Amino acid sequence: MDLRKTHTTILNEGDPEAKRAEILQYFHATFDIDEKLYETLKEDSTFYLRADRLRHPLIFYFGHTATFFVNKLIIAKAIHERINPRFEAMFAVGVDEMSWDDLDATHYDWPTRQQVKEYRDKVRQMLDGLIRTLPLTLPITWENPFWGIMMGIEHERIHLETSSVLIRQLPLDQVRPMEFWSICKEAGEPPENELVYVPGGKVVLGKDDSHPLYGWDNEYGRHEAEVAGFAASKYLVSNREFLAFVEDGGYREEKWWTEEGWNWRSFKEAEFPLFWRRRDNGWALRTMLEEIDLPWNWPVEVNCLEAKAFCNWLAAKTGKAIRLPTEDQWNRLRDEAQIPDPPAWDTAPGNVNLEYWSSSCPVDRFAVGNFYDVLGNVWQWTETAIYPFHGFQVHPWYDDFSTPTFDTRHNLIKGGSWISTGNEATREARYAFRRHFFQHAGLRYVESTAAVEVQQDPYETDALTAQYCDAHYGPEHFGVRNFPVSLAKICLELSQGRKRGHALDIGCAVGRGSFELARGFDKVTGLDFSARFFHLAARMQEGGYLRYALPEEGEILSFHEIALSDLGLEESREKVQFFQADACNLPDKFTGYDLVLAANLIDRLYSPRRFLSMIHERMNPGALLVIVSPYTWLESFTKKEEWLGGYRAAGEPVYTLEGLNEVLAPHFAMLGEPRDVPFVIRETRRKFQHTVAELTVWELK
């Protein structure tokens, strides 16, 4: 199979067995390309260098793409056994650069490159068998296990992009050129850029369930816009065109930059693009594996902040309304070019899909209609901060792919780069990064007086998360005391006279219990498996307030804002930290607790026995474990053989309290008697859930 000509797979038609073979081939090709990328690292020690101090070393990404398959297929219930629980915790969650000056100084005990390679081989073998044997029917839809397999494949292809950018930032003596990753040899002077008219028209974006290709959740829903005519640069901005901005002192003039951009430029002390190198006799360019004379007719590669500063400078120089295109304008230009999605390509319509080179190439090399590089060469920054389309739904297997980016701080990039493969070069693809983030990305500018609309939805409208916001921070209902407040009060009473160093709130949801525990503990860590819950808790910790919308009747919503200061919890903010984590497979760093609160957790775990049999390892001598649950055992969450109670054995009922005693007895002694703790969840103005959970307290022996 030609690794330079692989395409994402059509999922809604064809012969099932032929489709199985196609997916198997696509999977192995993806794994092969990924491993070829890491073969460029010269030494084993290179895997542990931090190419970017705000990112993990490359050993993380080498393991991450493999563990992603296991973690997602566990959630999808396509597999039930882990391969290496430690790796699948360590390599689970990457780094989204929250800020350009937020140094991650966390120490990690990384495994060896050979250990990770052996793990990858086991994952490949497992996936090969799974693809060959899982029942397959067409179409492949969101809930189909094969969707989880495609999710892993397309995720691995995303990391070809991000890892190659990190490799490009390693010292040159730590990488080695390889034939597969050979670069373009064409260089020279670019043609003068010019503005070309794009006629106005309607843009319709968003997939529905019948779309034939794999998509991330942010691609679904619907968005329509009437786009007025505008002019766009015929070519991507070249290194030569950008040099004029550099030589005119663009990096030293605050007036061209946004406040965010100038703060970044000042902190980084940037004077020119990241991949340029200043020499005594001119300029050089760092490609992924080589340093070459700067090709003036290749596209410049910058972050969004630099791209916007250049546009502001050019607007002042030309007297024209120059800026970056919006997502709608960019799609209007692409629609005019009438480029089909990749499965219909015989050859790529630009420097994309690895079909030509492993680098950029001249900006006048690939023409489509009146423009060049509509697709490929480098990604193109837009003015648009990513937002959800109307009808957006979170995919339950990957609930933190999109929602953390809907914060107006992540701008969309469009069109793909030379290494964009799979889903990334499709019309509906929507990838967004923080504005200071570097990809193989540059810019095309437009002349347009149309206002740039920032799509903001500051209220949390997801029904489940809004319910939890109300349950944690909203008013009491029917005289039933706030549940996390009640639990924290009980925990603080129980810990009176005991050490109150570090508490763990596991299954913290949107965080109220963690903040309440911090009234008495020196430090509190809140963990939740749901990215939606974790991000709301972290947002409350960071900003001190949350907004959410509750359903009243049908489509009628009421809007609410709650603040920690109103609840007397402002001082708790500095003592609380939130993380996303799997309670059944905790990373090593979560340890040393004087109290562990597990509220409404055990009957939602896929392996509650594993959690309960291991939690003592994370606790200090004499620490307390507080378990609260209504014992609502459902096979949709927990396999029946994992239930702690709620079943019959030898014809006799087994209740959860018996199961807790059995599992915890080797390490814990129960303190006192169980007690009831009620709570109320508001669904609508006239519908509420009233539940009574049982609370038990266990002391570590």
N, C-alpha and C positions, 0 to 999 in steps of 0.2 A: 504493500500500500504506500502511495506517495504521501508522506507526512505533510508536505507543503500544499496539498490540495484536498484536505478533509473539510467536510461541510457538516453543519448541524443537521439533525435528522427530522424528516417529516413524520409526525406522530399520529396522524389521523386516518391514514389509508395504507393499503398494501397487504401483502400476505404476511400473517403473523410470524411464521418461521423465517421468512426472508428478512423481516424487520428485526427479529431477534439476532440474526447474523450481522445485520447492519449495525445495530447498537453495540454488539460485541466488538466489532472491528473499530468502531468509533471510540469505544472505551480504551482499547489497547493502544490505539494511535495517540490518544490524549496522554496516557501514562508514559508512552515512549518519548513524546516531545518534551514533557515535563522533566523527565530524567536526563534528556540531552541538554537541557538548560543547565542543570546542576553539574554536568560533566565539565562545564567551563571553569569551575572553581579549581584552582591549582592544587591546593593542599587540603587535607582534612581540616586543618586549623582555620582555613578560610571560612568554613561554615559558621564559625563562632564570632567572626568580626561583625561589628555593628556598622553597616554601610551608612545608615542614618540613625542618629542617636535616639530618635523618637520611635524607632521601629525595632522589632525583634531581629536578632541575627538570622541568617538564612537557614540555619538548621531548623528553626521553627517552621518556616514555610515548606521545607522539604518534608517535614512530618505532617504539617497541617492539612494538606490536600488529601492525604490518605486517611487521616483520622476523621475528616469531614464525612467521607463515605460511611464509616462505621456509625458515627454519632447520629447522622440523619436517618440511616436505615434502621437503627434501633428505635428512633422516634416513630418512624413509619411502620414499625412492627414487621418489617420485611426480614429482619434477623433478630435473634433473641440472645445471642452470646457475644460478648466483647472479645477482641483479640488481645488487647493490652490496655487494661483500664487506666494505668498510670499515663501512658502516652495519650490516650483519648481524653484525659483531663488536661494534661500539660499543653497539648497542641490544639486545644479546642477553640480558644478565643484569641483572635488577633488584636492588632492595635489600630484604632481609628485615631489619628493624630488630633486630639481634642484641641490642642493649641500648639503653635509653632515654638513656644518656649516652655512646654510642659515635658520636662525630661523624665523618662521612665527609668528609674534607678533600681528597679526590682532585680533581685538576684535569682537566677534560674539554674538549677542543676541539670543542664542539658545532657542527654545521652550522646553516645558516639555516633559519628556518621554511619558507621557500619551497622550499628544497632537499628538506626532509623531505616536504613536501606533494607535490612532483613524484615523489618515490620512492613515496609511498603510492599515487599514481595508477598507477604502473607495476605495483605489486603487485596492485592491484585489477584492472587489465586482464589480468594473467597469470592470476589466480584465475578470472576470468570465463571465459577460454578453457579453463582446465583443467576447470572444472565442466561446461562444455558438451561437452567431448570425451572425458574419461576414461571408460573402460568402467564401467558401473554395474550391479551385480547386487544383489539384496536377499536376505537381510538384510545391512546394513552392519555389519561386525564389526571388532574391534580391528585386524586386520592389513590391512584394506581402505584404500586411499588416501583414500577419502571420509571415513574416520574421522579422518584427519589434517586434512582440511578442516574437519570439524565441531569438532575440537579447537581450531583457530585461531579459529573463529567464537565458540565459548563462552568461550575465553580473552579475546577482545576485549570480550565482555560483562562479564566479571569486572572489567576495567579501567574500565568505566563507573563502577563503584562506587569503586574506589580513586582514580581521577583526580578524580572529583567531590568526594571528601573533601579532596584537596589544593587544588582550586580554592576550596573553602570556607575554606581557611586563607590565601588570598592577600589582600593589602590590597584593600579594597573599591573603591578607585579604579582597580584593575587589571582589573576585570571589568565586564561589561555585561549587564543583564537582556535576555532574549529571550522571545518569546511561547511558543516550544516548551517553555521551562523555567519557565513560570509556576507560582507557588506557591499553596497553599491560603489562602483568605481567611477561613476559619472559625476563630474564637478565642473563648475565654471561660473560665469556671471548670469544672474537671472534676468528675465525680461522686466521691463518697468511694469509695476502693478497698475491696474486701472479698475474703475468701478463699472459694473455691468448691471443693467436693469433686470430685476426679477418681477414679473407681473404679479399683482395681488390675486388672491383666491382663498378658497376655504381649505383649512387644514383640519383633518379628522384624525385623532390619535387614540390609541387604546385597543387592546385585544379583547375579544370575547372568548367564551369557552370552546368555540369551534375552530380557533386559529390552529393551523397545522404545525407550528413550531413551538419548541420549549420557550417559556418566558418566565422572567422573574415577576413577583407579585406587583411591582410598581408599573408594569407594562399593561395591566388589565384595568378595565373600567372604560370611561369614555371622556374625551375632551374635544370640543369643537371651537374653532376660532376663525374669524374672517381677518385675513392678513392683508393690509394695504401694500401696494407696490413699494418696492425699496430697491436700492442698489447694493451690490455686494462685490467685494474684491474678487477679481478674476482668478487670482492665485492666492495660495496661502502666503502669509507674511514670511519672506525669506530672511536668512541671516543677514544679507546685505541691507535689506530694507530696515531691519531692526537695528543694525549698526548705527544708522543715522540718529536714532533715539539715544543710544549709548554715548556716541561722540558729542551729542548736544547736551550732555550732562543730565540725561533723563533720570538716572538713578540718584542724582544729587538734588533734584528739584522736587520739594514736597508737594508743590501745586498740582503735579500730574497724578498724584496717588490718592486713593481713598485713605481714610484714617486707618483702617485695618491694614491696607497695603503699606503705608508709610511706617507703621509700627513694625511690621514684618521686615521691611527693607532695612530699617535701622538696627533691629536686633541681629539680623543676619549679616549686616554690613555688606549687602550685595552691591556689586558695581556693574555686573553684566550677567547674562544667563548662566545657570548652574553648570551646564555641560560645555561651555566655552572655556578655553585655557589661554591665558595671555602669555605670549612668548616675546623674546627680545626682538624677533624679526617679524612679528605678526601674531595671528591668532590660530589656535588649534581647536579641534572638536573631539570630545571624548564620546565615542560610540560605546556600545555595550562592552566590547572586548579590545578595542584599539584606540589609539590617539592619532588623528590624521589632521592635515591642514584643513582649516575651516572651509567647508564647501559653501560658497556664498549663495549658491542657487538652491540649497536645501532649505526646508522650512525651519524657522527658529523654534526652539522648544523652551517654553516658559510656563510659569504657573498662572492662575487666573488673575492674581493681583498685578503681575507684570504686564499681562495682556491688556488689562483695563488701563494701566498707566500709559502704555504705548498708544492706545486709542485716544485717550484724552490729549496727549501730546500731538498726535496727528490731526485731531480735530482743530486744535489751536493753530497749527501750521497751515492747514488748508482752508480754514473757515467753514468747514463742512460738519454736519452732525454725524460724526464718526463714532461708532461704538461697536461692541460685540453683538452678534445676532442673538435674538431670543430663540428658544426652542422652536416656537411656531415658525419664525422666519427661516431657521435652518431647515426645517422639514418642508417648508414651501419650496425652497431651492432644490432640495433632494427630489421632491415630487415632480418638479419641472424636468429634472434629469431622467426621470423614469427608469431608475435602477431597480431591478428585481432583487429579492432576497437571495442569499447565498446558494440554497439548493438548486437554483435555476442557472447558476453560473457555469459556463464552460471554462472560462478563465476569469480571474478576478478583474473587476473594472477599475482597479487602482492598486497602489502599493499596499496590499492588505492580504491577510490570510497566509502570510509567510510565503506567498507564491513567487516572489521576485527576489527580495533581499532581506537581510536581518539588520536593516538600518533604514533611515530616510533616503530619499532620492530627490533629484531636481523637481522644483515646483511646477515646471512646464512639461513634465514627462507623461502625465495621464490626463487626457482631455475627455470630458463628458459634456456634450452640448457646448454651451458658451463658457463653461468653467473648467478648472483643473482641480484634481484632488477633491472631488465631491466626497469620495470615500477614500480612506487610507492615507498613507504617508505619516501624518501625525493626527491625533485627536484634535478637535476644534472646540475651544472653550465657548460657552454661551453666557449671556447675561442671566439666564433663568436658574434660580434656585429650585431644586427638585421639589415637587409637591405631589400629593396623591390625586389621581384622576377621580372623577365622580364615579362611585361604585367600587372604589378600591377595597380589596380585602386582603388581609394578612394571610400568607400561606402558613398553616400551623406547624409545618416541619422546619421552617426557617423564618421565625417571626422577627428576627433582628436584621434581616437583609436591608429592608427599606425604611422602616419606621424611625430608626435613629437619625436618618438623613433628612427627615421632614422638619428641619429646624431653621430654614432660610440661610444656613451656613455652608451648604453643599451645592455647588453649581454643576449643572449638567455639562458633560462633554459629549460630542457627537462625531460620528463618521469613522471612528476606528483609526488604528495605526498599522504599521507594517506587521505587527505581531498580533493583531486582533483576529481571532478565529472564532468558529462556532457561532454562538448567539450574538456576539458583540457587534457584528457588522450588519445586523438585520435592521430594518426600518424602525421597528418598535422598540429597539434597545434603549434603555435609559440608565446610564451610569453617571454617578455624581460623586464629586470629591470636594473636600474642603479647599477653599480658594488658595491656600498656601501650599497645597499638595503638588508634587511633581509626578507627572506621567509622561509618556511619549506624546506630549500635547503641545500644540501651538495655537494659531488663530487665523481666522478669516474675519475681516471687519465688514461692517455694513454702513451705509449712509441712510439714516432713517430718523425722522422726527417723532415717530410713534412712541408713546410712553411705554416704559418697561414695567409690566405689572408683576409685583412680587406677590405670589400666591401664598397667603398666610392663613393657616387654620390653627390659631393658638389654643383652641379648645380641644381636649381629648374627647373624641366622639365615638371611639370604639365602644360598643355596648358593654362588654365585659369589664374593660378597664375603667370605664366611667362608673360602673356600679361599685367597683372596689375603691375608687377615689372617694365616692360618697360614703361607703361603709367605714373607711378609715378616717376621713377628715370631715364628713358632713354631720348633720344634726342627728340626734338620737330619734328612733322611731318606736312608738308605742311604749315609751318608758323603759326600753331595753338599753342598758348602758353600752356605750361604744366598746366593741369587742377587743380590738388591740389595746385600748386603754385599760380595760379590765384585766387582761392577761399580764400586761406590764406591771400593773399595781400588785397583782398576786406574786409575780416574780420578785419584785422589790421587797415585799413582805417576807417571802421565803428566804431571801438572801441577807436579811437583816442580821448583822453580827458575823457574817461570812465575808470572805474576800470578794471584792467587787472590781476586779481588774478589767477583764475582757468578756463580753457577752456575745453570743452568736444567736441571731434571729434567722433561722433557716426556714425558707418558705415565707419570706418577709412581705411578699406581694408589693404594695406600693409604699410601704415603709413606716407607717405610723407607729407600730410596735417598737421598731428600732429607735426612733426618736424618743419614745416614752421611756425605754430602758436606759437611755443615756441620762435621764434625770438622776440615776443612782450609780451607774457604772462609768468607769473612766473611759472606756472605749467600747463601741458596739459595731459589729460587722453584720450587715444584712445581706443575705443571699437569696436569690430566686432563680429558678430555671427559665422562667418566662422573660424574654427580652423586653416585652411591652411593660411588664410590671417593673422590672429592674430599671429601665430607662426613666420611668416616671418617678420612682423613688430617688434616683440619682439627680433628676431635674429638680425635685423638691429640695434635696440637700444643697445643690449648687445655687439655685435661684431663690429658694425660700418660699416659693408659692407654686401652686398648680391651678390650672383652669380645666374644667370639664363640662360636658353637656349631657344632661340626663333626659331620657325620653319621658314625656308627660303622657301624651296619647298619640299613637301612630307616628306621624312625622313631626309632631310638635315637640320641640326641645326647650328645656330651661337651661340657662347658662350660669355657672357657678365659679367662683374663685375663692381659694382658701390659702391662708398664709401661716407659716410656722409661728410668726410673731403673734398672731391672733390666738394661738393655742398655748402660748407661753413656752414654746419649744425652740426659740431662736438660739439659745445657748447650746442646745443639743447638736446643732449642725456641725460644729467643729469636732465632735466626738464620734460621729457616725460615718461609716463608709459602706457603699453598696457595690456588690459584684454579681455577675451572672455566673451561676454554677449549678452543676448536677449533684443533688444531695446523695445520690447513690454512687458517685464517682468523684469525690472532692479532690481538688489539687492539694498537694502537700502543704502549701503555705497556710491553709486554713486550720490552725491548731492553737492550743493553749488557752482554752476557754474555762471560765469559772461558772458560767451558766449557759445552757443551750435551750432555747425555746423553739419547739417544732410545732407550729400552730396550723391546723387544717392541712397537714402535709402527708402523713403516713398513708392515707387512703388515696393519695394521688400519685404515689411513687410506683415506678415499674418494678422495683425490688425493695420493698420496705424492710425485709429481713436483712438485706445487705447493709442498708443504712443503719439499722438499730444494732447490728452486730459489730459495726466498725466505729460508731460515734464515740465510744469511750476512749479511743486512741487520740481523739482531738481535744480531750478534756483534762483539766488539772485534777489532782487528787482531791476528793471531797466535793467536786463540782456537782451541780444539780442539772438534771435533764427534765424539762417540763414538756410533756406531750399533751396536745389538745386536739381532739378530733371527734366528728360525729359518726365516724366509722361507716362512711357511705362507700362500701366496696363495689366497684364496677369493673367489669372486664375490659371496658374501653380504656381504663387507666392501668389496671393491674391484672396480670394473669391470675386465674383462680388459685393456682397452686402457690401463689405468693401471698394470698390473703392471710392475714393474721387471725381473722375470725369471720363470723357471718356465714358459716357453713356448718354442715353436719358431718360428724365422724362416727362411724359405727352406729348411725341412727340417732346420735345425741348432738344437741346444738353446741357449737364452739363459739364463744364470744371473744371479742378482740382483747378484752382485758386479760383473758387466759393466755392468748398468744403473746401479748406484751410481757407477761410474767415469764413465760418460757424463754423468749429471746433475750430478755434483759437480765435474768437472774444470775448468769455467770459473772457479771460485772457491776450490777446495780442492786440496791435495796429500795423498795418502794417506801416513801414517807407518807404517813397519813392515809386517809381514804380518798377515793376519787370524788371529785365534785363536778357539778354541772355548771356550764357557762353558756348562757344563751347569746345568740346574735341574730341580727336582722339584715337582710340584703334587700335593698329597694330595686325593683325591676322597672316599674312605672309608677305614676302617681297613685294608682289604685291596686298595684300588685306588689306584694312583698313576700320574701321567704323568711320564715321564722324557724331557726334551727337551734337545737340544744347540743352542744359539744360536751364531751367528757374530758376533764383535766386530771392527769396523774403526775406525780412528782417522784423522781428517782434520783437517789444519791449514789455517786460513784464510790465503790468500796475502796 
